[in-house]
Amino acid sequence: MTPEWPAPAGVRAFCSERDGGVSAPPYDTLNLGDHVGDDEAAVQENRRRYAVTLQARPVFLKQVHGQGVVRLDAATPDQAEADACWTTERGVACTMMVADCLPVLLADRRGTIVGAAHCGWRGLAGGVLEALWTQMAPTAGAARDAIAWIGPCIGPDAFEVGPEVRAAFLAQDTSAADLFRPHAEGKFLADLPALARRRLAAMGITAVHGNDGSRRWCTVANASRFFSHRRDRVSGRFAASVWLA
C-alpha cells in the first residue's frame, strides 16, 4: 500500500503486504524477514522485488525491541542493530519490518529528512520515538513542522496485554489509562496506534496519518493482507519504508 499522507515533494513511502513474493507457506508470499525460518533464497528474492518496487535501497536492520537509532547512508549495511533510523541521503529507504508491531514513518515538511521507528509496546514505552526525533530534530526543525504515518499493527480488539504493559505506559502518562480496556483474567486490551499517537502528540508532532485503530488496519484480523506473529506464531514479516527520491 502507498501511505496517504501530505508528504512533500521528494518524499516517498510504501508498506508491503503479504502478496507478490515467492515464499512458501507459512511465509507466503512476500516475507521480508530473514530471521523467521524461511528459505534464505526466497527471502533474498522477496527483498529484491521490494527494492524494485521502491526504486530505492531498503536497509533492513536487526530490530531488538529497543530504543537504538542509526543514521543511514549508502554504505550502511543490513543487520545494523537498531529499532529506528533516519537519513538525509536520497535513494536510501528507512525500513521497519513488522508482524503486529507498529511501523512509524516521519518526515519534515521541507522534504530534507526522513525516519522510521519500530514500535512494539517495549520500544514505544521505552522512548524509541523520542530517541529518533532527538536525532532528527536538528535537521528537521520544530516538531510542529513534521508529519507522521503509522502503519498496520495488531488492533485494539486483539492486543491482549498484562498489567505490566499498562503500568509501563501509565508510569509516564496516567491519562493513557483510557487506552487499556479491562479484559479476561486481569488482562487488558491495549490500543497501540492510539498510544503511538499520544506519544507523538506529546513530542509536538500532531500531523499524524494512517492507522486509526479500525479493523482494516489490524494485522491479526486481516490474514490475507498482513503477517501476524500473534495470530500465526510462525509468520513472515512485512515492511514499511520512507525515503528521499
Helices and strands as residue ranges (DSSP letters): E 11-15, H 40-54, E 57-60, E 69-71, E 84-87, E 92-98, E 102-108, E 114-119, H 121-126, H 128-140, G 143-145, E 146-150, E 160-161, H 163-170, G 174-179, E 180-182, G 184-186, E 188-190, H 192-203, E 207-210, G 215-217, H 229-232, E 238-244
